[in-house]
Amino acid sequence: MKVIFAGTPEFARVALESLLAAGFTVPLVLTQPDRPAGRGMKLQASPVKQCALAHGIAVAQPQSLRLDGKYPEDAAAARDAIAAAQADVMVVAAYGLILPQWVLDMPRLGCLNIHASLLPRWRGAAPIHRAIEAGDPETGVTIMQMDAGLDTGDMLLIEKTAVPPTDTTATLHDRLAQLGGRLIVQALRQAAAGTLTATAQPTEGVTYAHKIAKAESLIDWRQSATVIARRVRAFDPFPGASTQLGADPIKIWDCEIDSCQRPKDAACGQILLIDDGGISVACGAGTVLQLRALQRAGGKRLPAAQFLHGFALAPGMVLGGGA
């Protein structure tokens, strides 16, 4: 079976490697244009492009696939490349471009998407972050037959995984990437055997995982410790949960709900206690959060004890201005 692959980040690279390891022929890869990255802001190829080039696979990087859009030359060149590949199916994983109908219709078996949630929950751009932020006890991967809607196509395969309270977006991402790679191989093998069946998504339980904005990273200490702890884990590694002490930004990378009683007169964001375990901070709903790993601007992630050697915090100080 000949497979065109469309994807960009590390999540997609894992799927591409899985397809190649399983013996599928991949004549063409679509990925986002190179982007500036790093301190020098030099153009950097996506993980998927790097993988494709390492395996000698042709790469197309259109800025758009809309033939009537802003970059019609890019779209036309991509159309010609897709037609020349004569693939049976296109596999899509975190590609980053909307596929117009002409793309969906070109492969004989259409386009299959690897989506990192249990559809119809968390359609959209950031399903891993939002599942952790919402406190979902489980999530998973859905292999979906793509249609013109936003993650609305029929489900082909679905598998669940638990989300323990220690998971961050980074750790859950890696687990789901491996699961997605395994499931897409299974789906294509079943498609080749004629045993792959489609099921319409339920109409109930639809939620949308909107793209993560940097502005969301700021901690609101009026929220409960449970909510804040989820957001810390959800925003690791990007954009990182942050707070302020005066003009100094601080990122919080690890925390635990503290069992100690919050004083009634404590302000939200007030530091209550500093000990070997970390920095205990008053939160909303009468709760307390212990900060265990922090980072100052320009510094590294450090355990609380090490962080305090270079950043003076003391009980009574108020993070984020208080409330």
N, C-alpha and C positions, 0 to 999 in steps of 0.2 A: 504494500500500500504506500502510495506517495503522499506525503504530508507537507503542506506549507505551514510554517509556524510563525505566529505573530505575537510578540511579547517584548518586554523591555527590562524590568528589574530582576533582582536575584530570584524572586519567587518564580518567574517565568524561565529563568535559566535552568533551574532544577528540573522543570518539566521537559525542556528541550533535551537536556542530558539523558533523561529517562527514556525518551522516544528513541534517541540514537542508540542507547545501550540495548534497547529491545529490538533493534534491527530495522526500524522503519526508515525508509528513504525520505530525506528532507532536501528537496532541490532548491528551496528558497526560504529565506527568513525575512520577515518584516519587523522593523524595530524603530524606535524614535530616533530622530536626528541626534548627533553627538551634542552634549551639553557642557557648558563650563562647570568645573567642579574643583574642589580643593582650594588651598590657600592661594595658589597661583592662578586659579580660575582658568585653567587650560581646558580645551575641549577634551572630553572623555567619552569613549564609547560605552554604550550600555553593557551590562553583564551578558545579555543575550547576543549582542553583536560580537563581543569578545569570544563567546563560545562558538558562534557560527564560523568566525574566521579561523579559529583553532581547528575546526573540522573541515575547512575548505568549502563552506556552503556560501552560495551567493546571498548577498544582503541588499535589501532595498530599504531606504529611510525617507519615505515621503513625509512632507510636513502636513499633508492632508490627503484623504482619499475621495474627497468630493470633486467630481468632474466639473461641477458648476460653482466651485468655491474659489477661495483666494489663491490657491496654488493648483490650477488645472493641469499644468505641465507635470507636476509631481504625481498627481492622480492618474494621469494618462500613462506615464511611464510605469507606475505600479500595476496598472491594469494589464499592460503588455507583458510585464514580468510574470504576473499571476497566470495569465493565459498560456504563456510559453512553458510554465512549469508543469502543466497538465496534471495537476494533483487531484487525488480522490477527495481530499478533505482539507480544511484549514483548522488548525488548533490555535486558539487564542487564549492568552494568559496575561492579564495586566498589561495590555498593549498600550493603552493611553490614547488611542484614536477611535472615534466612532466609525463603525463599518457601515457604509451605505448599502442599499439593497443589491446593487450590482456585485459587490464583494460577496455578500451572503449567498447569492445565486450561482456563483461561478463554479465552485467545486461540486463534484457529483454528489457528495454526502453533506454538502453545506459546511457550516462553521460550528465547531464545538468549543465551548468556553469552559475553562477551569475557574470556578468561582469559589472563593474561600469563605463560604458560609452555608448554612442549611436553608436554602431558598424555600419560601419567599422572604425569610428574615434576612435583613441586611443586604438588600440589593444596593448596588452603587460602589463608590470608589474606595471606602475604607472599612470593609467588613471586619477585619481582625481587630483594629483599634476599637470599633464601636461595640463589639461583643464583650471585650474586657471592660470597657467603660460602663456598660450596662449591667455587668455582673452576671452575664449568662453562664450557667453551669456547664453548658456544652456548646460546641459549634462543629464545624466540619467542612467538607468540600462537596460541591455539587458540580457534576459534569452536565452541561446544559446545551441543548440545541439552540443556537442563537437565532433570534428574530430581530425585527426592527425596534423593539422596545428596549428599555433599560433593564437588563437581566430578567426579562419576562418569559423567556423561551421555555420549552418543555424540558423536564428533568430526565436525564438518561441514567445517571448513577449518582448515588449519594452515600456518604459515610460520615459517621459522627466521631468526635473525640471530646473527651472531658476537658474542661478549662479549670485547672486547680487554682487556688488563690495565690499561688506563687508565680503564675504565668505573667510574663510581660508580652507586649506585642512582638518583641524580638524572638522570644522563645517559642511562642505560639506560631509565629510566621514560619519558622524553620520546620516545625512539625507538620504544618499544613502544606508547606511546599513539597515535602516528601510524600505526603498523602496524595496531593494533586498529581504528582508525577506517576505514582503507582496507578491511580484511578484512570488517568487518560490512556495509559497503555492498555489497561483492561477494557476500556470503552472501545478503543480502536480494534482490538482483537475480536471483541464481540460484534462490532460493525462488520468486520471482514467475514465473520461466520454467519451473519444474518440474524444474530440473536439479541441485538441491542434494541430495547423497547423504550418508548417515550411516555412520560406521564406529565399531564398538565400541572402547573403549579397551583397549589391551593389559593383560593381568593381571600382567605383569612390569614392573618398573621404577617401581612406585608409591612416591612419597615425599610427605611432608607439609610444607608451608611454614607452620610455626606463627607466630602473631603475634609481632612484635618486642616484647620487654619492655625497659624502660629499664635494668633490672639487667644486661642483656647487654652494655651499652656499655662496661663496665669492662674494660680491657685486662689480660690475664694474661700477663705478660712471660715466663713459663715456656714459653709456646707459641713455635713457630718464627716467624721473621720473615715467612715466606710466609703463614702462617695469620693473623697479626696484620694484615698489609697488606690481605688480603682483607676482614677485618672492618672496617677503617678505611673502605674503599671501600663496603662493604655498608651501613654505618650512616651514610652521607652522603646525604641531609641529616638523617635522624632515626634513632636518637637521638644520633648522634655518638659516636665512640670516645673514651673518656676514661681518664685516669690521675690519680694524685695525686703531689704533692711535699709531704710533710708533710700539712698541713691544706688545702693549695691544690689545687683541681681544675683540670685542664688537659685540653682537648679536642685531639685530633690529627685534622687534616683531610687531610693529604697526607703520604705517606711513600714511600720506595723501599728495596728490599732492598740493603744495603750489602755490597760485596764484600770488605771488610776482615776480617781474622781476629779472632775474639773471643778475648781472653785467657782461659785456662782458669780463672783465679782470679776472674774478673769475676762479680758477682752478676747474676741476671736483673733487668733494669730499670736497671742501672747505666749512667750516661752515660760513654761511652768517649772521645768526641772531639767538639769543636765547631769547625766551620770554615765557610767561605763556603757550602758546600752544605747544611748543616743540622746536626742534633744526632744523633750516632750512639749507639744504645742497644743494650746486650747483650740478646739474647733466648734462648729455649730452643734446644736441638739445635745449639748452637755457632754460631748465626747472629747477625747484626747488622742493625738497622733504622735507617735515617736518617730522622728527622722533618723535614719540609720546610715544613709550615704548621701553626700551633698557635693556640689561643685560651684566654685566661684567663677566669675567671668575670666576667661583665659587660663583657667586651671584644669585639673583633672578630677574625675570622680574619686572621692575619698570617703572611707568610713568616717563616721561622725567624730570619733576621737582624734583622728589625724586632721580632719578639716578644721577643728577648733584650735589647732596649734597655730594656724595662720589666719584665722578669722575669729575675732573675739565676739562671742555671743554670751549672754548672761540671762538668768531668769529675770522676768519683768520686761525685757525687750519685746516689741511687737512686730511681727513679720507682716508685710503687706499693708501696713497702716492701721490694722485692727478694725473692729466693728462693734 
